[in-house]
Amino acid sequence: MAHLSIDIETKSSIEIGKAGLYRYAQSPDFGILLFAYQMDEGPVEIIDLAQGEEIPRQVVEALQDPGITKHAYNAAFEWYCLNTAGYRTPLEQWRCTMAHSLYCGYPAGLDATGKAVELPQDKQKLAAGKALIRYFCVPCKPTKNNGNRTWNLPKHAPEKWELFKGYCRQDVVAEHNILRRLEQFPMPEEEERLWQMDVRMNAFGVRVDEELTDGALYIDERSRQDLMGEAMGITGIDNPNSTVQLMEWLEKNGTETDNLRKATVTDLLAGQPADNVKRMLEIRQQLGKTSVKKYEAIRKAKGEDGRVRGLTQYYGANRTGRWAGRLVQMQNLPRNYIGTLDEARKLVEQKNYEGLRMIYGNVPDTLSQLIRTAFIPSEGNKFVVADFSAIEARVIAWLAGEQWVNEVFATHGKIYEATASQMFHVPVEKIKKGNPEYSLRQKGKVATLALGYQGGTAALIAMGALDMGLTEEELPDIVARWRNANRRICDLWYRVEQAALMAMQTAQPQAVNGLVFSLEGDLLYGQTFLTVQLPSGRKLFYPKPFLQENQFGKLALHYYSTGSSKKWGMESTYGGKMTENIVQAVARDCLAETLKRIEDRGLHVVFHVHDEVIIDAPEETTVDEVCGLMAEPIPWAPGLILKGAGFEGQYYKKD
């Protein structure tokens, strides 16, 4: 099959970083400036559309030819922009080099990927590219010196334009060379389908309640004005938002602190008498509610048709392959606890600030809880929302062969009570409300949530054990009891770690519980990976692996990754952490199976969050139908018992 590598340069007055690709391309002033392409191993050609050149007829035909695979780095951009500009090209014929690089464990971004795969310097993106994009691709400020123009055109800087054309050519060269390296480690066809499904979902978008969004932004502004006025009246300081000024005022009023971070303010409020200090700390807390900025993100990303597009990123959680949130960041939306959501929504839609404040008190917190409800189904449809119940606990027990846990999920499903029963040797029937043994459920819950990946007392604390009323002194006993009750899960950590070390030391595949650990590489480009083949057939990639002692003096696997620093660099791992990667990856593959089943039913998933799917469904679609799809056996996971739970409604919420 022939291959066509493409890179385009475009212009739009919409800021793509904040509004996203789809809103960017829908702008009336959107246009394609340059079109660079390479057919197979031929020369890179560039078409100067900004200066009247036309894409050759044979290339236009190639964009629709099913016998020619189209490639681009972040291909969703090229595909959507070309179709928007009138060049029809079916998504099924496209392959994304960025998606492929993410699959292989490399970072996102053409320049970042080029460096990670060690492209020669002259084949990487030109450093001047960003400056040229700013010059030609976004509006410029009109001044007397530039003749009050709002766009820089090729004629205004011919030398820069020639550089820009070189930059566009170079992107094709870089993408093509990255592709050649990645082809040594093919991306499964099923993953290609999932990428295409993600692009179609993002292009379809989700409708938003424009009245609610506008009302929330109006009320938030009113609230902030009132809170700032009240704060200035209480403190007499010019800028109550100033940490330094407020800390000085607090000290003068008998409350000393070395910071005003969110957790610190919460601690200071605990036990604070009802006085000016307490009220000022409450105001600080309310003014610091940044989650309401998501309404502004919604407004910026919303298209003329009232839909937000581009909310998810395929393989955005690099390593496990999970999807990540973009633009509004649906993965970290605040939960809603208000029991009267309908009434609160009406007040916001009516811009009734006084009514909202009178009934709910804390206006910023109320607006924060309503963010989810800003997403609504298409006219005449409803949302059907369903998620997997305790999927990570199910997957790790299935992988490890922890039979008693599997039996719990096959029967009553009360995993927290059953875990407490195993830990404290109490009949599970006694762990119910009204009995003294019910207090053990809390210990079973926090242990289940915190200890599955080789965590200890620190993991329990991070999961909120102390906030649940447990004492630090009893945490080591909880860890020991949980591990004693889950011997096979503990064994899985050590077997996973040992398999990784043995695969590295012997260069021979190592099989553990349906997983295969292998050292893979290619002689042509010198790439190496430790891979873990999952039950689904998909692989996890650990690039540039090597063995070295870790901070504890123990031999450990090290590899390269984009870690918490967001920079490409060395990481180390261990059995529990690799087990977490594997379990989350298997859970992701279970979600992928559900997404494919939903698509096969002709239903539209408009976004998904962690293990939850949100379907823009006709009225006849039922929650039971969707949960049934989630519970269907998975061919590659015999014995894995899954269960879905959900609800339906006219807006999104946390049920």
HELIX and SHEET records of a PDB file:
HELIX    1   1 ILE A   16  GLN A   26  1                                  11    
HELIX    2   2 LEU A   49  GLN A   51  5                                   3    
HELIX    3   3 ARG A   57  ALA A   62  1                                   6    
HELIX    4   4 ALA A   75  THR A   84  1                                  10    
HELIX    5   5 LEU A   91  GLN A   93  5                                   3    
HELIX    6   6 THR A   97  TYR A  103  1                                   7    
HELIX    7   7 LEU A  110  ALA A  116  1                                   7    
HELIX    8   8 GLN A  121  LYS A  123  5                                   3    
HELIX    9   9 GLY A  129  PHE A  136  1                                   8    
HELIX   10  10 PRO A  154  HIS A  156  5                                   3    
HELIX   11  11 PRO A  158  LEU A  182  1                                  25    
HELIX   12  12 GLU A  189  PHE A  204  1                                  16    
HELIX   13  13 GLU A  210  THR A  235  1                                  26    
HELIX   14  14 THR A  243  LYS A  252  1                                  10    
HELIX   15  15 LYS A  262  LEU A  269  1                                   8    
HELIX   16  16 ASN A  276  LEU A  287  1                                  12    
HELIX   17  17 THR A  290  VAL A  292  5                                   3    
HELIX   18  18 LYS A  293  ALA A  301  1                                   9    
HELIX   19  19 MET A  330  ASN A  332  5                                   3    
HELIX   20  20 LEU A  341  GLU A  349  1                                   9    
HELIX   21  21 TYR A  353  TYR A  360  1                                   8    
HELIX   22  22 VAL A  363  GLN A  369  1                                   7    
HELIX   23  23 ARG A  372  ALA A  374  5                                   3    
HELIX   24  24 ILE A  391  ALA A  400  1                                  10    
HELIX   25  25 GLN A  403  ALA A  410  1                                   8    
HELIX   26  26 ILE A  415  PHE A  424  1                                  10    
HELIX   27  27 VAL A  428  LYS A  430  5                                   3    
HELIX   28  28 PRO A  436  TYR A  438  5                                   3    
HELIX   29  29 SER A  439  ALA A  450  1                                  12    
HELIX   30  30 THR A  457  ALA A  462  1                                   6    
HELIX   31  31 GLU A  472  GLU A  474  5                                   3    
HELIX   32  32 LEU A  475  ALA A  485  1                                  11    
HELIX   33  33 ARG A  487  THR A  506  1                                  20    
HELIX   34  34 GLY A  575  ASP A  600  1                                  26    
HELIX   35  35 VAL A  623  ALA A  631  1                                   9    
SHEET    1   A 5 GLU A  45  ASP A  48  0                                        
SHEET    2   A 5 GLY A  31  MET A  39 -1                                        
SHEET    3   A 5 ALA A   2  LYS A  11 -1                                        
SHEET    4   A 5 ILE A  68  ALA A  72  1                                        
SHEET    5   A 5 TRP A  94  CYS A  96  1                                        
SHEET    1   B 3 ARG A 307  VAL A 308  0                                        
SHEET    2   B 3 VAL A 206  VAL A 208 -1                                        
SHEET    3   B 3 PHE A 375  ILE A 376 -1                                        
SHEET    1   C 2 THR A 312  ALA A 317  0                                        
SHEET    2   C 2 ARG A 322  GLY A 325 -1                                        
SHEET    1   D 4 HIS A 604  VAL A 609  0                                        
SHEET    2   D 4 GLU A 612  ALA A 617 -1                                        
SHEET    3   D 4 LYS A 382  PHE A 388 -1                                        
SHEET    4   D 4 GLY A 644  GLY A 649 -1                                        
SHEET    1   E 4 GLN A 510  VAL A 512  0                                        
SHEET    2   E 4 LEU A 515  GLY A 521 -1                                        
SHEET    3   E 4 THR A 528  GLN A 533 -1                                        
SHEET    4   E 4 LYS A 539  PRO A 543 -1                                        
SHEET    1   F 3 PHE A 546  GLU A 549  0                                        
SHEET    2   F 3 LEU A 555  THR A 562 -1                                        
SHEET    3   F 3 TRP A 568  SER A 572 -1                                        
END                                                                             
